[in-house]
């Protein structure tokens, strides 16, 4: 990330911190994901945030938060990729609890996953207020592994049976990267970045042209094809690799 990109990202985060603090009782703002792990690519990576707030988000505040995010998207470059869960401090220990969340251009509720909580507790980045270490409970290896297996089995494996999904960039990218990251987590309990996942995919013999395609979208290098014929071929290759990879991974690490 060059100086101008860093400045643009800093401006977005400072603007968001100030705006969110006028809507909810903001006590801390943390980053996990690529920004915290050092693999953030401006304009390509999401900004994965957790806002620690002092009281439950009210109905009027929900409307204000939705307006805040939509305004940011219309005014600040990169804001479309800013995702944030608003976690009430008193509810932080409840790992399965849903929290008001803005992601994918809508406001809804979902829990902070064990993967996100592991990222926060071991390497989360404090953007405002106290850091997450000591506040976010550590995630055990067993809890992390159970979540990863459940995600592969319950979400990605059924998705690998739906060819139409894999015509889209996001399914190809996340499908292969998630498989590689999940397999490493199940093997030795650690989390890796998307960049490291691309290296794992290459080592595994994933279709080279598909890996190059993903690398281009994330890092801007390598050939880039957009024809319908390529999307169909790429989707078929990606889907088959992910489906077989999930079967192999779950068989290798079946859990308790």
C-alpha positions in Angstrom: 0.0 0.0 0.0 1.6 3.3 -1.1 1.4 6.6 0.7 -1.7 7.9 -1.1 -3.5 4.6 -0.6 -2.6 4.6 3.1 -3.8 8.1 3.5 -7.1 7.3 1.8 -7.7 4.3 4.0 -6.8 6.4 7.1 -9.2 9.1 6.1 -12.0 6.5 5.6 -11.4 5.0 9.0 -11.1 8.4 10.8 -14.3 9.5 9.2 -16.1 6.3 10.1 -14.9 6.4 13.7 -16.1 10.0 14.1 -19.5 9.4 12.5 -20.2 6.1 14.3 -19.3 7.8 17.6 -22.0 10.4 17.1 -24.6 7.6 16.7 -23.7 5.0 19.3 -21.7 5.1 22.5 -18.5 3.9 20.9 -15.9 2.6 23.4 -13.5 0.9 20.9 -13.1 0.1 17.2 -11.1 -2.9 16.2 -9.9 -4.3 12.9 -9.4 -8.0 12.0 -9.1 -9.7 8.7 -6.6 -8.5 6.1 -6.0 -5.0 7.6 -4.9 -6.6 10.9 -3.0 -9.5 9.3 -1.0 -7.2 7.0 -2.6 -8.4 3.7 -4.9 -5.4 3.0 -5.2 -4.3 -0.6 -6.9 -0.9 -1.0 -9.9 -1.1 -3.3 -9.9 -4.9 -3.3 -9.9 -6.1 0.4 -12.8 -5.6 2.8 -12.3 -3.6 6.0 -13.5 -6.0 8.7 -14.3 -4.0 11.9 -15.8 -4.6 15.3 -17.2 -1.6 17.2 -17.5 -2.1 20.9 -20.4 -0.1 22.2 -21.6 0.7 25.7 -25.3 0.0 25.2 -27.6 -2.0 22.9 -28.3 -0.4 19.5 -31.8 1.1 19.5 -34.3 1.2 16.6 -33.6 4.8 15.8 -29.9 4.2 16.0 -30.2 1.3 13.5 -31.7 3.7 11.0 -29.0 6.2 11.7 -26.3 3.6 11.2 -27.8 2.5 7.9 -27.8 6.1 6.7 -24.3 6.6 8.0 -22.9 3.6 5.9 -24.9 4.5 2.8 -23.6 8.1 3.0 -20.0 6.9 3.4 -20.4 4.7 0.3 -21.6 7.6 -1.7 -18.9 10.0 -0.5 -15.7 8.1 0.4 -13.7 5.8 -1.9 -13.4 2.3 -0.5 -16.4 2.6 1.9 -18.4 -0.1 0.1 -16.0 -2.7 1.5 -16.2 -1.4 5.1 -18.0 -4.0 7.2 -18.7 -3.5 10.9 -20.4 -5.5 13.7 -21.6 -3.4 16.7 -21.0 -5.5 19.8 -22.4 -4.4 23.1 -19.6 -4.6 25.7 -21.8 -6.6 28.2 -22.6 -9.1 25.5 -19.0 -9.6 24.3 -18.5 -12.9 26.3 -21.6 -14.5 24.6 -19.8 -16.0 21.6 -23.0 -17.2 19.9 -24.9 -14.0 20.2 -26.1 -12.0 17.1 -24.9 -8.4 16.8 -26.1 -5.6 14.6 -23.8 -5.7 11.5 -23.3 -3.8 8.3 -22.0 -5.9 5.5 -22.6 -6.3 1.8 -24.5 -3.1 1.6 -27.2 -4.0 4.2 -27.8 -4.0 8.0 -28.6 -7.3 9.6 -27.6 -9.4 12.7 -25.0 -12.1 13.0 -22.5 -13.4 15.5 -18.8 -12.6 15.4 -17.4 -15.9 14.2 -14.7 -17.9 16.0 -12.3 -17.1 13.2 -12.9 -13.4 13.7 -12.6 -13.7 17.4 -9.3 -15.6 17.1 -8.0 -12.8 14.8 -9.1 -10.2 17.3 -7.7 -11.9 20.4 -4.3 -12.8 18.9 -3.6 -10.0 16.5 -6.5 -7.5 16.4 -5.7 -3.9 15.5 -7.1 -1.1 17.7 -8.2 1.9 15.7 -9.9 3.6 18.7 -10.0 2.9 22.4 -8.5 -0.1 24.2 -7.3 -3.0 22.2 -9.2 -6.4 21.9 -6.5 -8.4 23.8 -7.9 -9.2 27.2 -11.4 -8.2 26.3 -12.2 -10.7 23.6 -12.0 -14.2 25.0 -9.5 -16.5 23.4 -10.9 -19.2 21.1 -9.8 -22.7 21.7 -8.3 -24.8 18.9 -11.3 -27.2 19.2 -13.8 -24.4 18.9 -12.0 -22.9 15.9 -11.8 -26.3 14.2 -15.5 -27.1 14.8 -16.5 -23.9 13.2 -14.2 -24.4 10.2 -15.5 -27.9 9.6 -19.1 -26.8 10.0 -18.5 -24.0 7.5 -17.0 -26.3 4.9 -19.6 -29.0 5.4 -22.7 -26.9 5.9 -22.1 -24.0 3.5 -19.3 -24.5 1.0 -19.9 -28.2 0.1 -23.6 -27.6 -0.8 -22.6 -24.5 -2.7 -20.1 -26.6 -4.7 -23.1 -28.4 -6.2 -24.6 -25.2 -7.7 -22.8 -24.5 -11.0 -24.5 -21.1 -11.5 -22.8 -19.6 -8.4 -19.3 -20.3 -9.7 -19.8 -18.0 -12.7 -19.2 -15.1 -10.4 -15.7 -13.9 -9.3 -16.6 -13.8 -5.6 -17.5 -17.5 -5.4 -14.4 -18.6 -7.3 -12.1 -16.4 -5.1 -13.6 -17.1 -1.8 -14.3 -20.8 -2.5 -10.7 -21.6 -3.2 -9.2 -19.3 -0.7 -11.5 -20.5 2.1 -10.7 -24.1 1.3 -6.9 -23.4 1.6 -7.2 -21.4 4.8 -9.6 -23.8 6.4 -7.3 -26.8 5.6 -4.3 -25.1 7.2 -6.3 -24.2 10.3 -7.5 -27.8 10.7 -4.0 -29.1 10.1 -2.1 -27.0 12.6 -4.5 -24.5 14.3 -3.2 -21.3 12.7 -4.8 -18.7 10.5 -3.2 -17.6 7.3 -3.8 -14.7 5.0 -5.4 -14.8 1.6 -2.0 -14.2 0.0 -0.6 -17.2 1.9 -3.7 -19.2 0.8 -2.8 -18.6 -2.8 0.6 -20.1 -2.2 -1.0 -23.1 -0.6 -3.3 -23.6 -3.6 -0.3 -23.5 -5.9 1.4 -26.2 -3.8 -1.7 -28.3 -3.9 -1.9 -28.3 -7.6 -5.0 -26.2 -7.9 -5.7 -25.2 -11.6 -3.0 -22.8 -12.4 -5.1 -20.6 -14.6 -7.7 -20.2 -11.9 -5.1 -19.3 -9.3 -3.6 -16.7 -11.6 -7.0 -15.3 -12.2 -7.6 -14.9 -8.4 -4.1 -13.4 -8.0 -4.9 -10.8 -10.6 -8.0 -9.6 -8.9 -6.3 -9.3 -5.5 -2.9 -8.1 -6.5 -3.3 -6.8 -10.0 -0.8 -9.1 -11.7 -1.1 -11.9 -14.3 -3.5 -12.3 -17.2 -7.1 -11.5 -16.8 -9.8 -13.0 -18.9 -13.5 -12.0 -18.9 -15.2 -13.9 -21.7 -18.3 -16.0 -21.0 -16.4 -19.1 -22.2 -13.7 -18.5 -19.7 -16.1 -17.9 -16.8 -17.8 -21.2 -17.6 -14.5 -23.1 -17.8 -13.2 -21.3 -14.7 -16.3 -22.1 -12.7 -16.2 -25.7 -13.6 -12.6 -26.0 -12.6 -13.0 -24.1 -9.4 -16.1 -25.9 -8.3 -14.6 -29.3 -8.9 -11.4 -28.5 -7.1 -13.3 -27.1 -4.1 -15.7 -30.0 -3.9 -13.0 -32.6 -4.0 -10.8 -30.5 -1.6 -13.6 -30.3 1.0 -14.2 -34.0 0.8 -10.4 -34.7 1.3 -10.1 -32.1 4.1 -13.1 -33.4 6.1 -11.9 -37.0 5.7 -8.4 -36.0 6.9 -9.7 -33.9 9.9 -13.0 -35.4 10.9 -13.0 -34.0 14.4 -14.1 -35.6 17.6 
